[in-house]
Amino acid sequence: MKLRTLVHDHLPNAVVAAAIFTLYNAYTGGLADPITIGTEFIAYVVAIFIGFVVITPVLDKAVSSVTT
């Protein structure tokens, strides 16, 4: 897959999920410093995006092998 397609497909979902995790951590008192909040948000976006990019082809291949 091309990088543009991967970013278009998975980055919006990663940003929303990272925002939810970051807001939850800030709400529960785990984060107080704006730099920490930004760092956590970026780390979540990168980790979730990489997870989507790696897991999606594996799941697609597993589902296609089961149906055929």
Summary of the structure (lengths in Angstrom):
residues: 68
radius of gyration: 15.3
end to end distance: 22.7
largest distance: 51.8
contacts: 156
relative contact order: 0.14
helix: 87%
strand: 0%
